[in-house]
Amino acid sequence: MSLFDHTIKELETMLHNKEITVQDLVEESYKRIEEVDGQVNAFLTLDKENALAKAKVLDEHPDATAKLFGIPGGIKDNIMTKGLRTTCASQFLDNFNDPLYDATVVEKLNNEQTIAVGKLNMDEFAMGSSNENSSYAAAKNPWNTDYVPGGSSGGSAAAVAAGEVLYSLGSDTGGSIRQPAAFCGVVGMKPTYGRVSRFGLVAFASSLDQVGPITRTVEDNARVLEVIAGHDKMDTTSANLEVPAYTEALTGDVKGLKIAVPKEYLAEGIAPEVRESVLEALKVYESLGATWEEVSIPHSKYAVAAYYLISSSEASANLARFDGVRYGVRSENADNMIDMFKKSRSEGFGPEVKRRIMLGTFALSSGYYDAYYKKAQQVRTLIKNDFDKIFEEYDVIIGPTSPTTAFKLGEKIDDPLTMYADDILTVPVNLAGVPGISIPCGFSPEGLPIGLQIIGKHFDESTVYRTAHAFEQATDYHTKRPQLGGAN
Ligand SMILES: NC(=O)C[C@H](N)C(=O)O
């Protein structure tokens, strides 16, 4: 058996009929990790002994009502897991071996009897678009290991694409779930801001961060979101709204659906093969009875600047807690207390994190606050208004997830501005707080996946899933597998 062969629902039936055991499944996951993780570096920490022990208990006490019973998954390393090392891929937290509690999302997954096999690689503190900012070895793209898997949830996307786990959790501040999902040819959902609790997610930019699932199919994705979504009294930004049954929204029917396609999303700077694939996808929707029209998000050209100002400002405040006292590896070369703070932070953070803290601190400093931070917040409102206006008339917005397919390792790492500019299609969604998914919609001539982004109204993940699912049913991109060493 290979984890590639089945969806979560199929495995559930097989487990229920006793065709396989949870132990088989979990062992299969570790076998695959052993075979291919040396090539993709998706995992930072494995939890094999505990996972196998839990699998044994589940086999002895099957629970047909648990929504993810026995399903092996992986957790991004900025999400707290009780007793399991959580580093945010930062040297600074290299010794954070024993977190005291589970994030709410992890607790919810555990309640549904899933098995976390380990923690996944990422850009340090979720800052980056290529996973090359990990303090450990960079994760790589399973479709071609000379290329990046995207970021910051690169390990989460690579692990699913490589068939190591059935699902993973990522976090998305400015594209960190959708862009790696696009680069790795898998399904990645950033839910509405407030849909999923962030209690236990190490904060990067609190007005933007959301946790969401990465899977191979839309149905699997809907099922995981059903489990992790919902109000949490431990996170006051989580919305007190009922969680719809997302899996029931997957009717395959998009007749009469009104699609908006922003002209800025197909403009100059978008690679021709990406534009082509999106236009082809729109034809698929037409054949399914949906209609589309061109619209405009006029303020999207300011989105990258506004995003990097707001997110860096919030990061400079959030990351103040890493000082070598409360958290983090303490410098051994300090003479006094102030020196110890300074040296611990200088030695502990990598270059990209330092760049953002400095940018954010500058933007918040007196005299500059109005010119930068306040202006960026005003731009944010204009972008949100652009989205609201479109959604008065249309059900979803569709475009590419990223202007290009995956780039080569090392190609952009010395050019942060180019790396930031590539976030142009994902950050407006975070600034507006609306949900967005990336699903596979084609391949470049080099065989690298292309992602289609579907954006919905606030708290309307159901329509996003229904739209994504209809396309998936009508195409076969999601059935393609990367050829890594080892049995596929
Ligand atoms: N964190 C994210 O969502 C990714 C974005 N590229 C950033 O570096 O901020």
The ligand as a Tripos MOL2 file, in Angstrom:
@<TRIPOS>MOLECULE
LIG
    9     8     1     0     0
SMALL
NO_CHARGES

@<TRIPOS>ATOM
      1 N1          4.3540   34.2890    5.8330 N.am      1 LIG1
      2 C1          3.8140   34.2930    4.6420 C.2       1 LIG1
      3 O1          2.6190   34.0990    4.5150 O.2       1 LIG1
      4 C2          4.7090   34.3940    3.4570 C.3       1 LIG1
      5 C3          5.1900   35.7110    2.9870 C.3       1 LIG1
      6 N2          5.9340   35.4650    1.7910 N.3       1 LIG1
      7 C4          6.0960   36.3610    4.0070 C.2       1 LIG1
      8 O2          7.2730   36.1360    3.9300 O.co2     1 LIG1
      9 O3          5.6800   37.1260    4.8360 O.co2     1 LIG1
@<TRIPOS>BOND
     1     1     2 1
     2     2     3 2
     3     2     4 1
     4     4     5 1
     5     5     6 1
     6     5     7 1
     7     7     8 2
     8     7     9 1
@<TRIPOS>SUBSTRUCTURE
     1 LIG1         1 GROUP 0 **** ****
